[in-house]
Amino acid sequence: MRKLTHEELVHLRLTPDEARHALRHPIRLILHDIRSLYNVGSIFRTADAFAVEHVYLTGFTPSPPRPEISKTALGAEQVVPHSYHPNTCDLLHKLRDEGCTIAAAEIADGSRRAESLAPAEFPLVLILGNELTGVPDEVVQLCDLALEIPMYGTKHSLNVSVATGVLLSSITARYRETHR
């Protein structure tokens, strides 16, 4: 075994132009009231890695272009489709009308693991909330389900960008195993 060189990796990945036109998984993210520009950039990078369909920025979540977002996104903010929406609830109603299942990344009554998602629950919209307060109650009440990350230590939460990666890994794997 040997580690691949940067040049070898580049040949395995899409170019930015190819990424802009590539088929994406029917998974969308809503970043609601995320305060850290670095978390936003990191989530864009993760959204690119998992070929997320769209990132919606709501509330006071900062939007590209911003140097701090670019620093952690490493250009992903230029290839991942995204848009800003001032009213999260209006956006949720629109996405539900489009046939999306709405899921909060949150610990709630009846929270489920991403591995339990059924084929009919795609396309899926995952809402990620504020670093300190999570997804607000009024938004959780509009969700079809809550997805929870199993935690085996003393803490009950992860950094929002880390949680995004954990959840997208499971959600994407579940989609790919049930839709191939």
C-alpha positions as CSV (number, residue, x, y, z in Angstrom):
1,M,0.0,0.0,0.0
2,R,1.1,3.5,-0.7
3,K,-0.5,6.9,-0.3
4,L,-1.6,8.5,-3.6
5,T,0.1,11.6,-4.8
6,H,-1.7,14.9,-5.3
7,E,-1.4,14.4,-9.1
8,E,-3.0,11.0,-8.9
9,L,-5.8,12.3,-6.7
10,V,-6.5,15.1,-9.1
11,H,-7.1,12.6,-11.9
12,L,-9.7,10.8,-9.8
13,R,-11.8,13.9,-9.0
14,L,-14.1,16.1,-11.0
15,T,-12.9,19.4,-12.3
16,P,-14.8,22.4,-11.0
17,D,-16.6,22.7,-14.3
18,E,-17.5,19.0,-14.2
19,A,-18.7,19.4,-10.6
20,R,-21.0,22.3,-11.5
21,H,-22.8,20.0,-14.0
22,A,-22.5,16.6,-12.2
23,L,-25.4,14.5,-11.1
24,R,-25.9,15.1,-7.3
25,H,-27.6,13.1,-4.6
26,P,-31.1,14.2,-3.7
27,I,-30.0,15.7,-0.4
28,R,-30.2,19.3,0.4
29,L,-28.9,21.3,3.5
30,I,-30.4,24.2,5.3
31,L,-27.8,26.1,7.4
32,H,-30.0,28.1,9.9
33,D,-28.4,30.8,12.1
34,I,-24.9,29.4,11.9
35,R,-22.6,32.1,13.2
36,S,-19.1,30.9,12.3
37,L,-18.0,31.6,8.8
38,Y,-15.4,28.8,9.2
39,N,-18.2,26.3,10.0
40,V,-20.1,27.5,6.9
41,G,-17.0,27.0,4.7
42,S,-16.3,23.6,6.2
43,I,-20.0,22.5,5.5
44,F,-19.6,23.7,1.9
45,R,-16.5,21.5,1.6
46,T,-18.4,18.5,3.1
47,A,-21.4,19.2,0.8
48,D,-19.1,19.0,-2.2
49,A,-17.6,15.8,-1.0
50,F,-21.0,14.1,-0.7
51,A,-22.4,15.7,-3.9
52,V,-25.2,17.5,-2.1
53,E,-27.8,19.0,-4.4
54,H,-28.2,22.4,-2.8
55,V,-27.2,24.4,0.3
56,Y,-29.8,27.0,1.6
57,L,-28.5,29.7,3.9
58,T,-31.1,31.1,6.3
59,G,-31.4,33.5,9.2
60,F,-28.1,35.2,10.0
61,T,-25.9,32.5,8.4
62,P,-23.2,34.3,6.4
63,S,-23.2,33.7,2.6
64,P,-20.3,33.5,0.1
65,P,-18.3,35.3,-1.0
66,R,-16.4,35.8,2.2
67,P,-12.7,35.2,2.7
68,E,-13.3,33.3,5.9
69,I,-15.8,30.9,4.1
70,S,-13.3,30.4,1.3
71,K,-10.5,29.6,3.7
72,T,-12.2,26.4,4.9
73,A,-14.4,25.7,1.8
74,L,-11.3,25.5,-0.5
75,G,-13.4,26.5,-3.5
76,A,-16.4,24.3,-2.8
77,E,-18.6,27.4,-2.4
78,Q,-17.9,28.0,-6.1
79,V,-19.3,24.6,-7.2
80,V,-22.0,23.7,-4.7
81,P,-25.3,25.2,-5.7
82,H,-26.5,27.6,-2.9
83,S,-28.9,30.4,-2.2
84,Y,-29.9,32.7,0.7
85,H,-33.5,32.7,2.0
86,P,-34.5,35.2,4.7
87,N,-37.5,33.1,5.9
88,T,-36.8,29.5,6.9
89,C,-40.4,28.5,7.5
90,D,-41.5,29.8,4.0
91,L,-38.5,27.8,2.5
92,L,-39.6,24.7,4.3
93,H,-43.2,24.9,3.0
94,K,-41.8,25.4,-0.5
95,L,-39.5,22.4,-0.3
96,R,-42.2,20.2,1.2
97,D,-44.5,21.2,-1.8
98,E,-41.6,20.0,-4.0
99,G,-41.9,16.6,-2.4
100,C,-39.0,16.8,0.0
101,T,-38.8,15.1,3.4
102,I,-37.7,17.7,6.0
103,A,-35.3,16.4,8.8
104,A,-33.8,18.3,11.6
105,A,-30.3,17.4,12.8
106,E,-31.5,17.4,16.4
107,I,-32.1,15.4,19.5
108,A,-35.9,15.2,19.8
109,D,-38.7,12.9,20.8
110,G,-38.6,10.0,18.3
111,S,-35.2,11.0,16.8
112,R,-33.9,8.4,14.4
113,R,-30.6,7.3,13.0
114,A,-29.8,8.2,9.4
115,E,-29.4,4.5,8.7
116,S,-33.2,4.1,9.2
117,L,-34.1,6.3,6.3
118,A,-36.5,4.7,3.8
119,P,-36.2,5.2,0.0
120,A,-39.5,7.2,0.0
121,E,-37.9,9.8,2.4
122,F,-35.7,11.1,-0.5
123,P,-35.3,13.8,-1.6
124,L,-34.3,14.8,1.9
125,V,-33.6,18.2,3.3
126,L,-31.4,18.3,6.4
127,I,-31.6,21.4,8.7
128,L,-28.5,22.2,10.7
129,G,-28.9,24.8,13.4
130,N,-26.9,27.3,15.5
131,E,-23.8,26.2,17.2
132,L,-25.2,26.9,20.7
133,T,-28.9,26.5,20.4
134,G,-29.4,24.0,17.5
135,V,-32.5,24.0,15.4
136,P,-35.2,26.3,16.9
137,D,-38.4,24.7,18.2
138,E,-40.6,26.5,15.7
139,V,-38.5,25.0,12.8
140,V,-38.4,21.5,14.5
141,Q,-42.2,21.5,14.6
142,L,-42.3,21.9,10.8
143,C,-40.0,18.9,10.3
144,D,-41.1,15.4,9.3
145,L,-38.4,13.8,11.4
146,A,-35.2,14.4,13.5
147,L,-31.9,12.6,12.8
148,E,-29.7,12.1,15.8
149,I,-26.0,11.0,15.9
150,P,-25.4,8.2,18.4
151,M,-23.1,9.6,21.1
152,Y,-21.2,7.2,23.4
153,G,-19.2,9.6,25.5
154,T,-20.1,12.3,28.0
155,K,-21.1,15.0,25.5
156,H,-24.4,15.1,23.7
157,S,-23.4,17.2,20.7
158,L,-20.7,17.8,18.1
159,N,-19.5,20.9,16.3
160,V,-22.0,21.6,13.5
161,S,-19.6,21.1,10.7
162,V,-18.4,17.8,12.2
163,A,-22.1,16.7,12.7
164,T,-22.8,17.6,9.1
165,G,-20.0,15.2,7.9
166,V,-21.2,12.4,10.2
167,L,-24.8,12.7,9.0
168,L,-24.0,13.2,5.3
169,S,-21.8,10.1,5.4
170,S,-24.7,8.0,6.8
171,I,-27.5,9.7,4.7
172,T,-25.5,9.3,1.4
173,A,-24.6,5.7,2.2
174,R,-28.3,5.0,2.9
175,Y,-29.4,6.6,-0.3
176,R,-26.9,4.8,-2.4
177,E,-27.7,1.4,-0.9
178,T,-31.5,1.9,-1.3
179,H,-31.4,3.5,-4.8
180,R,-29.0,1.3,-6.8
